[in-house]
């Protein structure tokens, strides 16, 4: 499946926490594109999501991953879950309705998305909970690091001294891999070859650590959904 065929992308209004409000999507167009591309490249067979929100991020991960992937979603109170299940009737998802501070899992995941409690205490707890659930080839994403100083501080205090280091970021999302894992093929070859019409890439530092930063054209793609969808279809994304 291509992104322009995505159920999420073609039903964005159904993933708004406040229907009718223009700016309450969990992912903007850049975030949608980046999440899709990361999942498509790394093809995780097991995914953990902390923070369902309105299901937009989870829907993207469901569609971009292999249909046999194991997906676990954690949220203390699901909003729009029934609507999500209608849109994805054949989903392979375990919904765990619990405060993530009380989460107790004993398995490893290939990909983890942290997008839960945005307080310092909440983000710190989610990071501490998720670190033991990662293996050396896992990818960890922390959402909204650039929009909430509390999340940035939690990352600095609880993640930057771990074995997982940042390697890739967009305006909304910061991605980590194990210090022994190489993402050179993704960063140096695959990303330029597959995203050149949509993303500008440049090196930048995050707390003195070099990472690849990507940025999407604000006027053409982020502000206008129809132009974004037409461009995706034209370039066969």
Secondary structure as GFF3:
##gff-version 3
##sequence-region A 1 237
A	DSSP	three_ten_helix	3	5	.	.	.	ID=ss1
A	DSSP	three_ten_helix	9	15	.	.	.	ID=ss2
A	DSSP	alpha_helix	29	42	.	.	.	ID=ss3
A	DSSP	beta_strand	46	50	.	.	.	ID=ss4
A	DSSP	alpha_helix	56	64	.	.	.	ID=ss5
A	DSSP	beta_strand	70	75	.	.	.	ID=ss6
A	DSSP	alpha_helix	81	87	.	.	.	ID=ss7
A	DSSP	beta_strand	93	97	.	.	.	ID=ss8
A	DSSP	three_ten_helix	100	102	.	.	.	ID=ss9
A	DSSP	beta_strand	109	114	.	.	.	ID=ss10
A	DSSP	alpha_helix	120	131	.	.	.	ID=ss11
A	DSSP	beta_strand	134	143	.	.	.	ID=ss12
A	DSSP	alpha_helix	149	158	.	.	.	ID=ss13
A	DSSP	beta_strand	164	169	.	.	.	ID=ss14
A	DSSP	beta_strand	173	178	.	.	.	ID=ss15
A	DSSP	alpha_helix	184	184	.	.	.	ID=ss16
A	DSSP	pi_helix	185	190	.	.	.	ID=ss17
A	DSSP	alpha_helix	191	195	.	.	.	ID=ss18
A	DSSP	beta_strand	199	206	.	.	.	ID=ss19
A	DSSP	beta_strand	209	216	.	.	.	ID=ss20
A	DSSP	pi_helix	218	222	.	.	.	ID=ss21
A	DSSP	alpha_helix	225	234	.	.	.	ID=ss22
###
